[in-house]
Amino acid sequence: MAIREVTVFGGSGFVGRSVVRAFARAGARVRVAARRLAFVEATRTAGEVGQVVPVIANLRMPDSVRRAAEGSQVVVNAAGIPFQRLRQRYEAVHVAGAAAIAEAARAGGAERVIHISGLGADDRESRNPFIRSKVGAEGAIVAGFPRATILRPSVVFGPDDAMFNRMARIATTAPFLPLVGDGRARVQPIFVGDLAAAVVAAATRPETAGMVFELGGPRVFTYREIAALVLRQIGRDKPVIGVPAALMTIGGWLAEFLPVPPITADQVGLLTQDNVVRAGVPGLAELGVAPTSVEAILPTYLDRFRAGGRYNREAPI
Ligand SMILES: NC(=O)c1ccc[n+]([C@@H]2O[C@H](COP(=O)([O-])OP(=O)(O)OC[C@H]3O[C@@H](n4cnc5c(N)ncnc54)[C@H](OP(=O)(O)O)[C@@H]3O)[C@@H](O)[C@H]2O)c1
């Protein structure tokens, strides 16, 4: 299916910006729905003049969501919050926001809805408030738009990502690199460009309607292996020290008083669990996307954390 017009909610975010670029490259007109236009500026140059258009929308205001989605053939939900602050609650943004998007897509005549969720969002028994809201969001999307396609990525990496940049930043300043627990939980990082390609592929393939995909990169790592990889990449030799999860949870609670908490108690909970795709669930391959390795991409953005700067490495010739 050729896509003419798409609305990307969360188009100003890390994942959303890549999704906007991928749709623009595919020739679609893209409405970037965001709360603040200033944050959309970076995506305006993703297409021809007038191809990428910002629209103001707040998931907590269903009327604005309806206006942003009206007449779009494809509606993507790439919005979310990593922690709760003031009116930005998991229930309001993830669950009620997903319901508003599904309803707006249906009312606006959309053919496809692509909902970016996360691995673990099928765990109805989870006591983690973040995961519970992701479960609720999937339910709300399907209730309002049963033919929605759900994509559940593992941790996403790429320039401006949260996890790899944060680890590298800590490694440049702290005497050691802390890990949650023993660091043996597993993760399968997916490149943000591959996730964006998966969104476009799902949107263009009608047979993916109503399906759930679990998306991960080509390799499974433990968090301890990820820490070693980051240290190697930035050329720093620091001890990697496991901090008991209970202690990190207390740190996460305290950090939630900061304007932008570096970690929250909910995130500590996530870092103690495996975050890998399950065998037998459709994934990148079924969407025709070849996964990119972490090793191929990390040097393009972590080099700035190298001791002595980006160019402090042996010349290849
Ligand atoms: N990054 C990962 O490793 C990862 C892994 C698995 C799943 N995911 C999921 O992928 C989605 C995107 O993640 P991300 O890393 O791109 O997050 P991000 O960089 O924080 O972007 C989140 C986006 O959501 C928007 N948003 C938040 N509250 C909103 C509201 N009330 N109304 C409208 N827009 C709102 C933000 O816009 P404002 O600037 O206006 O706040 C921003 O554009 C999330 O659902 C996340 O859970 C991410």
The ligand as a Tripos MOL2 file, in Angstrom:
@<TRIPOS>MOLECULE
LIG
   48    52     1     0     0
SMALL
NO_CHARGES

@<TRIPOS>ATOM
      1 N1         13.8350    4.3500   23.6660 N.am      1 LIG1
      2 C1         13.7470    3.0580   23.9520 C.2       1 LIG1
      3 O1         14.7470    2.3790   24.2500 O.2       1 LIG1
      4 C2         12.4050    2.3760   23.8860 C.ar      1 LIG1
      5 C3         12.3440    0.9810   24.0390 C.ar      1 LIG1
      6 C4         11.1110    0.3360   23.9850 C.ar      1 LIG1
      7 C5          9.9450    1.0720   23.7980 C.ar      1 LIG1
      8 N2         10.0250    2.4280   23.6600 N.ar      1 LIG1
      9 C6          8.7750    3.1750   23.5030 C.3       1 LIG1
     10 O2          8.8140    3.9760   22.3430 O.3       1 LIG1
     11 C7          8.0590    5.1760   22.5550 C.3       1 LIG1
     12 C8          8.9450    6.3760   22.2210 C.3       1 LIG1
     13 O3         10.0910    6.3460   23.0820 O.3       1 LIG1
     14 P1         11.2530    7.4360   22.9390 P.3       1 LIG1
     15 O4         12.4800    6.8090   23.4420 O.co2     1 LIG1
     16 O5         11.2200    8.0340   21.5930 O.co2     1 LIG1
     17 O6         10.7760    8.5300   24.0100 O.3       1 LIG1
     18 P2         11.0530   10.1150   23.9970 P.3       1 LIG1
     19 O7         12.2780   10.4570   23.2750 O.co2     1 LIG1
     20 O8         10.9110   10.5370   25.4170 O.co2     1 LIG1
     21 O9          9.8200   10.6840   23.1550 O.3       1 LIG1
     22 C9          8.5290   10.5990   23.6630 C.3       1 LIG1
     23 C10         7.5920   11.4050   22.8050 C.3       1 LIG1
     24 O10         6.2850   11.3580   23.3900 O.3       1 LIG1
     25 C11         5.7700   12.6820   23.4080 C.3       1 LIG1
     26 N3          4.7750   12.9100   24.4650 N.ar      1 LIG1
     27 C12         4.9210   12.7100   25.7960 C.ar      1 LIG1
     28 N4          3.7930   13.0950   26.4220 N.ar      1 LIG1
     29 C13         2.9410   13.5450   25.4700 C.ar      1 LIG1
     30 C14         1.6280   14.0610   25.4990 C.ar      1 LIG1
     31 N5          0.9390   14.2540   26.6390 N.pl3     1 LIG1
     32 N6          1.0610   14.4100   24.3150 N.ar      1 LIG1
     33 C15         1.7210   14.2670   23.1480 C.ar      1 LIG1
     34 N7          2.9720   13.7810   23.0480 N.ar      1 LIG1
     35 C16         3.5750   13.4180   24.2120 C.ar      1 LIG1
     36 C17         6.9920   13.5530   23.6160 C.3       1 LIG1
     37 O11         6.7230   14.8690   23.2450 O.3       1 LIG1
     38 P3          7.0470   16.1140   24.2450 P.3       1 LIG1
     39 O12         8.3800   16.5900   23.8160 O.co2     1 LIG1
     40 O13         5.9760   17.0770   23.9700 O.co2     1 LIG1
     41 O14         7.0390   15.5970   25.6560 O.co2     1 LIG1
     42 C18         7.9870   12.8750   22.6800 C.3       1 LIG1
     43 O15         7.7730   13.2910   21.3600 O.3       1 LIG1
     44 C19         7.6100    5.1550   24.0250 C.3       1 LIG1
     45 O16         6.3050    4.6460   24.1070 O.3       1 LIG1
     46 C20         8.5730    4.1740   24.6580 C.3       1 LIG1
     47 O17         8.0460    3.5420   25.8050 O.3       1 LIG1
     48 C21        11.2180    3.0990   23.6910 C.ar      1 LIG1
@<TRIPOS>BOND
     1     1     2 1
     2     2     3 2
     3     2     4 1
     4     4     5 ar
     5     4    48 ar
     6     5     6 ar
     7     6     7 ar
     8     7     8 ar
     9     8     9 1
    10     8    48 ar
    11     9    10 1
    12     9    46 1
    13    10    11 1
    14    11    12 1
    15    11    44 1
    16    12    13 1
    17    13    14 1
    18    14    15 2
    19    14    16 1
    20    14    17 1
    21    17    18 1
    22    18    19 2
    23    18    20 1
    24    18    21 1
    25    21    22 1
    26    22    23 1
    27    23    24 1
    28    23    42 1
    29    24    25 1
    30    25    26 1
    31    25    36 1
    32    26    27 ar
    33    26    35 ar
    34    27    28 ar
    35    28    29 ar
    36    29    30 ar
    37    29    35 ar
    38    30    31 1
    39    30    32 ar
    40    32    33 ar
    41    33    34 ar
    42    34    35 ar
    43    36    37 1
    44    36    42 1
    45    37    38 1
    46    38    39 2
    47    38    40 1
    48    38    41 1
    49    42    43 1
    50    44    45 1
    51    44    46 1
    52    46    47 1
@<TRIPOS>SUBSTRUCTURE
     1 LIG1         1 GROUP 0 **** ****
